[in-house]
């Protein structure tokens, strides 16, 4: 996924070990989508609802964390990569995110240093993550 790599490159800090790789992103997406499918089976009323997840490289707390978020809506996925203080990125992912999943990408943009968004169809992401 060339575009995902471009998003990561734009959000990179070459002097930091807090760097995500395409392999990290692929594994995260595969695991997340598997978990989401299980959730949809357990809670069918929630199936098809918009949702999101985020992965961050936050190994060195003295450096900014690099993150990428995926927002799933209908048959589309929008990715957004960025950087921010480790503790703030962790807090966002765990507790300070907006209640409405539709607001997540705007909230990330307002709180952290982010780049462009990229939207693609969910089927191509699922196929790539599972390959």
Secondary structure, 3 states (H helix, E strand, C coil): CHHHHHHHHHCCCCCCCCCCCHHHHHHHHHHHHHHHHHHHHHCHHHCCCCEEEEEEECCCCCCEEEEEEEEEECCEEEEEEEEEEHHHHHHHHHHHCCCCHHHHHHHHHHHCEEEEEEEEEHHHHHHHHCC
